[in-house]
Amino acid sequence: MYRYTAVAQLREIVMTMERDLGLTALSHNEKEVLYAVQSVLAVSDSIAKSDEIRSHDLVQDMSQPTFHRALKSLLARGLLRHAPDTKAGSYIM
């Protein structure tokens, strides 16, 4: 039973952090894409490529159209930007 309590507490912490960061208006899919981008950026050369994001565990089961809609929305909201001096499909935060 404790393991479920720990997960519930972690979920509450994440929700609080999302609220503090102003991410509550994002859809579930938008959050997952944003977190996948951040995860890729943490281990890359500061540029997240679309195929690296797409293969991340958080979004790999997401349909292609849903992934691209979420990505486009994050760009429109200014949470992601196209990486300068790169080909399409490269992003920075």
N, CA and C atoms as an extended XYZ file, in Angstrom:
279
Properties=species:S:1:pos:R:3:atomname:S:1:resname:S:1:resid:I:1 pbc="F F F"
N         0.819       -1.202        0.000 N   MET     1
C         0.000        0.000        0.000 CA  MET     1
C         0.859        1.262        0.000 C   MET     1
N         2.006        1.236        0.670 N   TYR     2
C         2.873        2.409        0.744 CA  TYR     2
C         3.321        2.876       -0.632 C   TYR     2
N         3.582        1.931       -1.533 N   ARG     3
C         4.084        2.348       -2.849 CA  ARG     3
C         3.083        3.235       -3.582 C   ARG     3
N         1.798        3.004       -3.378 N   TYR     4
C         0.802        3.868       -4.003 CA  TYR     4
C         0.757        5.227       -3.325 C   TYR     4
N         0.982        5.251       -2.032 N   THR     5
C         1.025        6.512       -1.304 CA  THR     5
C         2.191        7.356       -1.804 C   THR     5
N         3.332        6.734       -2.009 N   ALA     6
C         4.513        7.459       -2.501 CA  ALA     6
C         4.251        8.028       -3.888 C   ALA     6
N         3.623        7.257       -4.755 N   VAL     7
C         3.307        7.739       -6.101 CA  VAL     7
C         2.319        8.901       -6.026 C   VAL     7
N         1.331        8.792       -5.163 N   ALA     8
C         0.350        9.873       -5.004 CA  ALA     8
C         1.038       11.149       -4.520 C   ALA     8
N         1.967       11.010       -3.584 N   GLN     9
C         2.694       12.175       -3.088 CA  GLN     9
C         3.564       12.795       -4.179 C   GLN     9
N         4.226       11.958       -4.961 N   LEU    10
C         5.027       12.472       -6.077 CA  LEU    10
C         4.156       13.212       -7.079 C   LEU    10
N         2.997       12.663       -7.357 N   ARG    11
C         2.072       13.311       -8.303 CA  ARG    11
C         1.640       14.679       -7.799 C   ARG    11
N         1.384       14.772       -6.499 N   GLU    12
C         1.021       16.064       -5.911 CA  GLU    12
C         2.170       17.058       -6.027 C   GLU    12
N         3.393       16.596       -5.832 N   ILE    13
C         4.566       17.469       -5.964 CA  ILE    13
C         4.681       17.969       -7.399 C   ILE    13
N         4.497       17.069       -8.358 N   VAL    14
C         4.576       17.458       -9.769 CA  VAL    14
C         3.484       18.477      -10.098 C   VAL    14
N         2.285       18.241       -9.636 N   MET    15
C         1.189       19.183       -9.902 CA  MET    15
C         1.495       20.563       -9.317 C   MET    15
N         2.053       20.599       -8.116 N   THR    16
C         2.424       21.869       -7.493 CA  THR    16
C         3.504       22.571       -8.308 C   THR    16
N         4.506       21.826       -8.753 N   MET    17
C         5.576       22.405       -9.564 CA  MET    17
C         5.026       22.931      -10.886 C   MET    17
N         4.133       22.170      -11.527 N   GLU    18
C         3.527       22.623      -12.784 CA  GLU    18
C         2.756       23.920      -12.570 C   GLU    18
N         2.032       24.004      -11.462 N   ARG    19
C         1.280       25.227      -11.164 CA  ARG    19
C         2.250       26.387      -10.951 C   ARG    19
N         3.317       26.163      -10.195 N   ASP    20
C         4.302       27.220       -9.934 CA  ASP    20
C         4.987       27.696      -11.208 C   ASP    20
N         5.167       26.802      -12.172 N   LEU    21
C         5.816       27.148      -13.437 CA  LEU    21
C         4.835       27.684      -14.480 C   LEU    21
N         3.552       27.709      -14.141 N   GLY    22
C         2.549       28.217      -15.074 CA  GLY    22
C         2.205       27.247      -16.191 C   GLY    22
N         2.321       25.954      -15.914 N   LEU    23
C         2.069       24.943      -16.946 CA  LEU    23
C         0.684       24.318      -16.869 C   LEU    23
N        -0.163       24.787      -15.987 N   THR    24
C        -1.472       24.154      -15.809 CA  THR    24
C        -2.383       24.309      -17.023 C   THR    24
N        -2.138       25.324      -17.847 N   ALA    25
C        -2.975       25.523      -19.029 CA  ALA    25
C        -2.619       24.559      -20.159 C   ALA    25
N        -1.488       23.872      -20.032 N   LEU    26
C        -1.074       22.937      -21.083 CA  LEU    26
C        -1.870       21.637      -20.987 C   LEU    26
N        -2.109       21.041      -22.129 N   SER    27
C        -2.756       19.726      -22.147 CA  SER    27
C        -1.749       18.670      -21.683 C   SER    27
N        -2.240       17.502      -21.403 N   HIS    28
C        -1.378       16.388      -21.008 CA  HIS    28
C        -0.323       16.132      -22.084 C   HIS    28
N        -0.743       16.101      -23.336 N   ASN    29
C         0.190       15.834      -24.432 CA  ASN    29
C         1.239       16.931      -24.567 C   ASN    29
N         0.826       18.175      -24.405 N   GLU    30
C         1.783       19.276      -24.475 CA  GLU    30
C         2.830       19.156      -23.372 C   GLU    30
N         2.391       18.814      -22.171 N   LYS    31
C         3.333       18.621      -21.065 CA  LYS    31
C         4.297       17.481      -21.361 C   LYS    31
N         3.798       16.396      -21.883 N   GLU    32
C         4.657       15.250      -22.170 CA  GLU    32
C         5.714       15.600      -23.218 C   GLU    32
N         5.312       16.332      -24.253 N   VAL    33
C         6.275       16.754      -25.275 CA  VAL    33
C         7.289       17.716      -24.667 C   VAL    33
N         6.823       18.672      -23.874 N   LEU    34
C         7.727       19.623      -23.231 CA  LEU    34
C         8.745       18.901      -22.350 C   LEU    34
N         8.294       17.945      -21.570 N   TYR    35
C         9.196       17.196      -20.691 CA  TYR    35
C        10.161       16.334      -21.503 C   TYR    35
N         9.700       15.774      -22.595 N   ALA    36
C        10.580       14.988      -23.459 CA  ALA    36
C        11.665       15.882      -24.067 C   ALA    36
N        11.284       17.074      -24.501 N   VAL    37
C        12.267       18.014      -25.051 CA  VAL    37
C        13.302       18.348      -23.987 C   VAL    37
N        12.850       18.676      -22.795 N   GLN    38
C        13.773       19.022      -21.714 CA  GLN    38
C        14.704       17.857      -21.397 C   GLN    38
N        14.190       16.671      -21.417 N   SER    39
C        14.994       15.482      -21.148 CA  SER    39
C        16.061       15.285      -22.227 C   SER    39
N        15.676       15.487      -23.482 N   VAL    40
C        16.634       15.374      -24.589 CA  VAL    40
C        17.690       16.475      -24.478 C   VAL    40
N        17.267       17.683      -24.168 N   LEU    41
C        18.209       18.798      -24.039 CA  LEU    41
C        19.223       18.555      -22.922 C   LEU    41
N        18.814       17.865      -21.888 N   ALA    42
C        19.699       17.613      -20.751 CA  ALA    42
C        20.886       16.733      -21.115 C   ALA    42
N        20.745       15.935      -22.165 N   VAL    43
C        21.836       15.020      -22.547 CA  VAL    43
C        22.379       15.298      -23.948 C   VAL    43
N        21.958       16.406      -24.541 N   SER    44
C        22.386       16.710      -25.915 CA  SER    44
C        23.265       17.948      -25.938 C   SER    44
N        23.510       18.421      -27.120 N   ASP    45
C        24.326       19.621      -27.302 CA  ASP    45
C        23.465       20.889      -27.308 C   ASP    45
N        22.460       20.926      -26.469 N   SER    46
C        21.565       22.079      -26.311 CA  SER    46
C        20.574       22.253      -27.451 C   SER    46
N        20.474       21.267      -28.318 N   ILE    47
C        19.473       21.271      -29.378 CA  ILE    47
C        18.750       19.931      -29.344 C   ILE    47
N        17.427       19.984      -29.328 N   ALA    48
C        16.622       18.763      -29.356 CA  ALA    48
C        16.094       18.564      -30.766 C   ALA    48
N        16.454       17.470      -31.371 N   LYS    49
C        15.985       17.164      -32.727 CA  LYS    49
C        14.681       16.382      -32.630 C   LYS    49
N        13.832       16.625      -33.602 N   SER    50
C        12.501       16.046      -33.606 CA  SER    50
C        12.522       14.523      -33.452 C   SER    50
N        13.429       13.835      -34.158 N   ASP    51
C        13.458       12.378      -34.057 CA  ASP    51
C        13.908       11.907      -32.678 C   ASP    51
N        14.773       12.679      -32.007 N   GLU    52
C        15.179       12.333      -30.639 CA  GLU    52
C        14.017       12.533      -29.669 C   GLU    52
N        13.295       13.612      -29.848 N   ILE    53
C        12.125       13.877      -29.006 CA  ILE    53
C        11.093       12.777      -29.225 C   ILE    53
N        10.831       12.489      -30.492 N   ARG    54
C         9.799       11.515      -30.876 CA  ARG    54
C        10.074       10.127      -30.318 C   ARG    54
N        11.342        9.772      -30.127 N   SER    55
C        11.669        8.437      -29.629 CA  SER    55
C        11.752        8.378      -28.104 C   SER    55
N        11.531        9.508      -27.434 N   HIS    56
C        11.571        9.530      -25.970 CA  HIS    56
C        10.406        8.722      -25.398 C   HIS    56
N        10.652        8.058      -24.289 N   ASP    57
C         9.620        7.219      -23.650 CA  ASP    57
C         8.315        7.960      -23.376 C   ASP    57
N         8.392        9.232      -23.063 N   LEU    58
C         7.181        9.984      -22.728 CA  LEU    58
C         6.240       10.181      -23.910 C   LEU    58
N         6.774       10.155      -25.117 N   VAL    59
C         5.940       10.465      -26.289 CA  VAL    59
C         5.953        9.388      -27.368 C   VAL    59
N         6.709        8.335      -27.196 N   GLN    60
C         6.849        7.362      -28.279 CA  GLN    60
C         5.538        6.663      -28.626 C   GLN    60
N         4.596        6.592      -27.697 N   ASP    61
C         3.306        5.967      -27.996 CA  ASP    61
C         2.259        6.971      -28.467 C   ASP    61
N         2.625        8.242      -28.500 N   MET    62
C         1.721        9.299      -28.949 CA  MET    62
C         1.621        9.238      -30.477 C   MET    62
N         0.433        9.449      -31.001 N   SER    63
C         0.295        9.430      -32.455 CA  SER    63
C         1.077       10.591      -33.061 C   SER    63
N         1.487       10.413      -34.289 N   GLN    64
C         2.278       11.428      -34.985 CA  GLN    64
C         1.536       12.769      -35.061 C   GLN    64
N         0.250       12.766      -35.462 N   PRO    65
C        -0.462       14.055      -35.524 CA  PRO    65
C        -0.576       14.734      -34.158 C   PRO    65
N        -0.821       13.968      -33.104 N   THR    66
C        -0.924       14.531      -31.758 CA  THR    66
C         0.403       15.123      -31.332 C   THR    66
N         1.491       14.411      -31.602 N   PHE    67
C         2.829       14.903      -31.280 CA  PHE    67
C         3.088       16.236      -31.964 C   PHE    67
N         2.788       16.324      -33.253 N   HIS    68
C         3.053       17.557      -34.000 CA  HIS    68
C         2.132       18.702      -33.580 C   HIS    68
N         0.890       18.401      -33.218 N   ARG    69
C        -0.004       19.449      -32.710 CA  ARG    69
C         0.528       20.010      -31.392 C   ARG    69
N         0.976       19.123      -30.513 N   ALA    70
C         1.515       19.560      -29.221 CA  ALA    70
C         2.779       20.389      -29.435 C   ALA    70
N         3.651       19.943      -30.321 N   LEU    71
C         4.879       20.665      -30.627 CA  LEU    71
C         4.561       22.061      -31.173 C   LEU    71
N         3.619       22.120      -32.099 N   LYS    72
C         3.215       23.390      -32.695 CA  LYS    72
C         2.625       24.333      -31.633 C   LYS    72
N         1.843       23.789      -30.729 N   SER    73
C         1.256       24.592      -29.664 CA  SER    73
C         2.330       25.144      -28.731 C   SER    73
N         3.319       24.325      -28.395 N   LEU    74
C         4.410       24.774      -27.527 CA  LEU    74
C         5.225       25.881      -28.203 C   LEU    74
N         5.398       25.777      -29.507 N   LEU    75
C         6.075       26.833      -30.264 CA  LEU    75
C         5.251       28.123      -30.233 C   LEU    75
N         3.947       28.000      -30.455 N   ALA    76
C         3.059       29.165      -30.462 CA  ALA    76
C         3.013       29.844      -29.094 C   ALA    76
N         3.115       29.069      -28.031 N   ARG    77
C         3.091       29.612      -26.668 CA  ARG    77
C         4.442       30.190      -26.253 C   ARG    77
N         5.454       29.962      -27.058 N   GLY    78
C         6.780       30.473      -26.743 CA  GLY    78
C         7.569       29.618      -25.763 C   GLY    78
N         7.084       28.426      -25.480 N   LEU    79
C         7.796       27.536      -24.562 CA  LEU    79
C         8.929       26.797      -25.258 C   LEU    79
N         8.834       26.681      -26.572 N   LEU    80
C         9.898       26.126      -27.404 CA  LEU    80
C        10.176       27.117      -28.526 C   LEU    80
N        11.378       27.024      -29.087 N   ARG    81
C        11.735       27.838      -30.251 CA  ARG    81
C        12.490       26.962      -31.232 C   ARG    81
N        12.430       27.329      -32.472 N   HIS    82
C        13.258       26.656      -33.468 CA  HIS    82
C        14.701       27.039      -33.184 C   HIS    82
N        15.592       26.074      -33.227 N   ALA    83
C        17.004       26.368      -33.004 CA  ALA    83
C        17.529       27.212      -34.159 C   ALA    83
N        18.256       28.271      -33.846 N   PRO    84
C        18.780       29.125      -34.916 CA  PRO    84
C        19.863       28.407      -35.723 C   PRO    84
N        19.949       28.765      -36.995 N   ASP    85
C        20.984       28.241      -37.890 CA  ASP    85
C        20.968       26.719      -37.999 C   ASP    85
N        19.779       26.129      -37.935 N   THR    86
C        19.634       24.684      -38.085 CA  THR    86
C        18.519       24.392      -39.066 C   THR    86
N        18.469       23.149      -39.474 N   LYS    87
C        17.371       22.725      -40.322 CA  LYS    87
C        16.099       22.603      -39.495 C   LYS    87
N        14.978       22.457      -40.155 N   ALA    88
C        13.709       22.264      -39.472 CA  ALA    88
C        13.782       21.023      -38.593 C   ALA    88
N        13.037       21.014      -37.529 N   GLY    89
C        13.007       19.853      -36.656 CA  GLY    89
C        14.038       19.913      -35.547 C   GLY    89
N        14.619       21.094      -35.301 N   SER    90
C        15.575       21.286      -34.211 CA  SER    90
C        15.026       22.368      -33.292 C   SER    90
N        15.009       22.097      -31.986 N   TYR    91
C        14.343       22.977      -31.053 CA  TYR    91
C        15.214       23.296      -29.837 C   TYR    91
N        14.947       24.462      -29.257 N   ILE    92
C        15.569       24.869      -28.014 CA  ILE    92
C        14.469       25.417      -27.109 C   ILE    92
N        14.795       25.598      -25.845 N   MET    93
C        13.817       26.174      -24.906 CA  MET    93
C        14.208       27.588      -24.569 C   MET    93
